[in-house]
Amino acid sequence: MHQIKLFRGYENELAAIEKEVNDWLASSKAKVVQMFGNVAPQSAKSDAGHIMGAERAGGRGFIASDVFLAVLYEK
C-alpha cells in the first residue's frame, strides 16, 4: 500500500532538509515510488529583518522561499 511523507522548510535551510530526508530514507528503508516538490517564493517586505531567512538588498527585505517535498513510498 502506498503511503506519503511530507517535508517542508525554507530555501536557506536546504542542507538541513536534505539531511532530514536522507536520514528518514535510511532509517525507514522505504521503497520510494515518486518524489515531487515545489519552491514557493514569498513576497517582499519593507522591514523583514526579523523574519527567518530575510536578507537586505537595496533597502528591500526578501523572505526565504518555502520548500515542500512529498515522498510517495511503500513500506
Backbone as CSV, one residue per row, in Angstrom:
resi,resn,N_x,N_y,N_z,CA_x,CA_y,CA_z,C_x,C_y,C_z
1,MET,0.831,-1.170,0.000,0.000,0.000,0.000,0.890,1.253,0.000
2,HIS,0.573,2.222,-0.852,1.341,3.461,-0.914,1.052,4.341,0.298
3,GLN,2.101,5.024,0.741,1.990,5.982,1.830,2.718,7.245,1.402
4,ILE,2.503,8.337,2.131,3.135,9.604,1.774,3.829,10.199,3.002
5,LYS,4.961,10.822,2.765,5.712,11.534,3.802,5.961,12.932,3.259
6,LEU,5.673,13.962,4.071,5.816,15.352,3.651,6.953,16.015,4.420
7,PHE,7.720,16.832,3.706,8.805,17.609,4.305,8.614,19.062,3.891
8,ARG,8.945,19.982,4.802,8.883,21.398,4.457,9.996,22.147,5.170
9,GLY,10.329,23.293,4.607,11.370,24.122,5.194,11.508,25.399,4.389
10,TYR,12.659,26.032,4.508,12.946,27.273,3.801,14.183,27.087,2.931
11,GLU,14.260,27.865,1.862,15.357,27.700,0.911,16.727,27.908,1.533
12,ASN,16.818,28.693,2.584,18.117,28.889,3.231,18.459,27.735,4.174
13,GLU,17.582,26.707,4.243,17.816,25.530,5.072,17.900,24.251,4.224
14,LEU,18.273,24.388,2.978,18.257,23.231,2.076,19.125,22.081,2.569
15,ALA,20.280,22.377,3.109,21.156,21.309,3.595,20.488,20.537,4.729
16,ALA,19.787,21.239,5.621,19.096,20.572,6.733,17.932,19.726,6.221
17,ILE,17.193,20.238,5.231,16.081,19.476,4.653,16.619,18.221,3.973
18,GLU,17.689,18.388,3.218,18.306,17.244,2.537,18.733,16.180,3.547
19,LYS,19.351,16.613,4.650,19.775,15.668,5.684,18.572,14.977,6.309
20,GLU,17.510,15.732,6.591,16.301,15.143,7.182,15.704,14.070,6.271
21,VAL,15.621,14.379,4.968,15.070,13.422,4.007,15.962,12.185,3.917
22,ASN,17.265,12.388,3.781,18.188,11.258,3.659,18.205,10.395,4.921
23,ASP,18.153,11.034,6.095,18.109,10.279,7.350,16.828,9.448,7.431
24,TRP,15.705,10.051,7.040,14.435,9.325,7.069,14.460,8.154,6.083
25,LEU,14.988,8.385,4.889,15.066,7.311,3.900,15.906,6.140,4.425
26,ALA,17.029,6.465,5.047,17.911,5.411,5.563,17.270,4.648,6.725
27,SER,16.626,5.372,7.628,16.054,4.711,8.809,14.750,3.972,8.513
28,SER,13.974,4.476,7.567,12.675,3.854,7.276,12.791,2.686,6.308
29,LYS,13.868,2.667,5.530,14.060,1.665,4.487,12.871,1.628,3.516
30,ALA,12.278,2.806,3.325,11.128,2.933,2.433,11.548,2.719,0.983
31,LYS,10.675,2.110,0.211,10.878,1.960,-1.226,10.172,3.140,-1.883
32,VAL,10.955,4.093,-2.389,10.396,5.314,-2.964,9.745,5.007,-4.306
33,VAL,8.510,5.440,-4.455,7.772,5.300,-5.705,7.924,6.579,-6.518
34,GLN,7.797,7.721,-5.839,7.901,9.011,-6.518,8.215,10.094,-5.498
35,MET,8.977,11.110,-5.930,9.241,12.301,-5.123,8.878,13.501,-5.968
36,PHE,8.257,14.488,-5.344,7.980,15.730,-6.058,7.966,16.860,-5.046
37,GLY,8.193,18.066,-5.533,8.262,19.191,-4.618,8.031,20.508,-5.307
38,ASN,8.168,21.558,-4.518,7.897,22.893,-5.005,8.690,23.898,-4.169
39,VAL,9.074,24.988,-4.811,9.665,26.134,-4.128,8.715,27.291,-4.367
40,ALA,8.185,27.867,-3.293,7.208,28.949,-3.403,7.818,30.249,-2.909
41,PRO,8.116,31.172,-3.818,8.709,32.447,-3.401,7.735,33.250,-2.542
42,GLN,8.296,33.995,-1.604,7.499,34.830,-0.713,7.537,36.283,-1.177
43,SER,6.626,37.067,-0.702,6.534,38.485,-1.063,7.633,39.291,-0.397
44,ALA,8.008,40.394,-1.041,8.991,41.313,-0.456,8.320,42.087,0.665
45,LYS,9.091,42.425,1.699,8.592,43.240,2.801,9.563,44.386,3.013
46,SER,9.044,45.513,3.420,9.903,46.674,3.633,10.743,46.540,4.892
47,ASP,10.264,45.793,5.908,11.013,45.592,7.138,10.942,44.125,7.514
48,ALA,11.711,43.297,6.831,11.657,41.854,7.058,12.853,41.350,7.843
49,GLY,13.622,42.235,8.448,14.819,41.826,9.151,14.584,40.851,10.289
50,HIS,13.376,40.877,10.861,13.080,39.989,11.990,12.609,38.614,11.540
51,ILE,12.369,38.427,10.263,11.835,37.166,9.755,12.979,36.245,9.369
52,MET,12.882,34.959,9.765,13.935,33.997,9.466,14.208,33.955,7.967
53,GLY,15.462,34.061,7.594,15.834,33.962,6.193,15.768,35.283,5.459
54,ALA,15.384,36.345,6.125,15.269,37.633,5.440,16.657,38.192,5.142
55,GLU,16.796,38.784,3.990,18.048,39.404,3.584,17.756,40.820,3.123
56,ARG,18.662,41.703,3.386,18.523,43.084,2.935,19.307,43.249,1.631
57,ALA,18.658,43.817,0.637,19.312,44.084,-0.641,18.682,45.323,-1.234
58,GLY,19.465,46.384,-1.378,18.938,47.601,-1.968,17.800,48.205,-1.161
59,GLY,17.820,48.022,0.170,16.789,48.601,1.002,15.518,47.780,1.099
60,ARG,15.438,46.663,0.381,14.249,45.802,0.437,14.608,44.482,1.095
61,GLY,13.690,43.946,1.868,13.915,42.658,2.510,13.190,41.564,1.755
62,PHE,13.815,40.410,1.663,13.203,39.272,0.986,13.173,38.089,1.933
63,ILE,12.031,37.467,2.034,11.857,36.313,2.899,12.253,35.063,2.114
64,ALA,12.945,34.150,2.778,13.348,32.902,2.120,12.113,32.157,1.620
65,SER,12.227,31.563,0.448,11.116,30.822,-0.149,10.817,29.555,0.637
66,ASP,9.542,29.151,0.619,9.135,27.884,1.219,9.542,26.752,0.287
67,VAL,10.005,25.667,0.873,10.360,24.463,0.114,9.473,23.333,0.614
68,PHE,8.882,22.595,-0.322,7.985,21.495,0.002,8.422,20.268,-0.778
69,LEU,8.465,19.127,-0.115,8.820,17.867,-0.775,7.863,16.791,-0.286
70,ALA,7.300,16.053,-1.231,6.425,14.926,-0.914,7.085,13.659,-1.432
71,VAL,7.074,12.628,-0.618,7.639,11.334,-0.996,6.511,10.302,-0.952
72,LEU,6.253,9.699,-2.082,5.293,8.600,-2.172,6.122,7.324,-2.057
73,TYR,5.763,6.453,-1.108,6.602,5.277,-0.856,5.770,4.073,-0.454
74,GLU,6.446,2.943,-0.431,5.890,1.695,0.087,6.769,1.230,1.227
75,LYS,6.170,0.622,2.227,6.962,0.101,3.362,7.630,-1.185,2.977
